[in-house]
């Protein structure tokens, strides 16, 4: 039973539990057989319950402090993480700088093999990276076209959100695929 149960008189079926509260001699009550329910013998203010009187905000701060210690991070860091998680529909790509695409390239018909473009890496997979170059379909920079050096993992060269310079090396209009290279463009920011 809780303190609220005692204060509201919601103690039912107390037969199995015995609540031992010392009652002062002058406050004893005569209980007749007509009383089937006992609401209390002592005023709540007279009982010696230790109630946590901390405000809810302090309790939350205490929980955050304990969690920060468990995770071995600072309280400001944990608070920032919690605030970011509260934001609905948060997409980190929205915070990335926007790339200015070429105004003369808006669809497949405008592209030509050998054209040099700037794009944003949208996804990195085992075999390469997909780059947004300003048309409906992202282009693929295959792993072999990322660097003149040997690389095993595309993440060695690019990350999601990176701005890269690319050259169009193939266009498949039927399958709506664009092949890109970072090698043929000259020096990239990640080389």
Buried (B, 14 or more C-beta within 10 A) or exposed (E): EEEEEBBEEEBEEEEEEEEEEEEEEEEEEEEEEEEEEEEBBBEEEEBEEEEEEEEEEEEEBEEBEEEBEEEEEEEEEBEEEEEEEEEEEEEEEEEBEEBEBBEEBEEBEEBEEEBEBBBBBBEBEEEBBBBBBBBEBBBBBBBEBBBEEEEEEBEBBBEBEBBBBBBBBEBEEEEEBBBBBBBBBEEBEBB
